[in-house]
Amino acid sequence: MTKTLHPVSATGARHPARFTSRFHTDIYAPGDRTIVRAHGEIDRATRKAFRAALTTGLDRPRSLLIVDLAGVSALGGWGLAVLLGVANRAARAGIPITIVGARPRVYRRFALTHLIDRLDVHPTPTP
């Protein structure tokens, strides 16, 4: 059973909670590569925006797609599924994809799901 919380205002009126996503992407195309830099949490709520950004990156005429996760604070199963799907599409198109900047918590998700063996994932260097 799922419960929806409805905050009560000072006047006693009930209204649904509103949550704003703090997820966004930046796309750069220097030289022969496209870099998609993600920021925020990648989960069920943000997966479509993440997929759209990666698809845009794949659609550009470049020879390499780099996905920079340095700004990602959390990566859920939905985000992993998007990455795997885009990596499969890239492989069919002959475009190499590299995932860089994975923080320890995010990198651990790749390791626990054994996607480390299927995707080219590089953790954030430790200072």
HELIX and SHEET records of a PDB file:
HELIX    1   1 ARG A   47  ASP A   59  1                                  13    
HELIX    2   2 GLY A   77  ALA A   93  1                                  17    
HELIX    3   3 PRO A  104  LEU A  112  1                                   9    
HELIX    4   4 LEU A  115  ASP A  117  5                                   3    
SHEET    1   A 5 HIS A  24  TYR A  28  0                                        
SHEET    2   A 5 ARG A  33  ILE A  42 -1                                        
SHEET    3   A 5 LEU A  64  LEU A  75  1                                        
SHEET    4   A 5 ILE A  97  ALA A 102  1                                        
SHEET    5   A 5 ASP A 120  PRO A 123  1                                        
END                                                                             
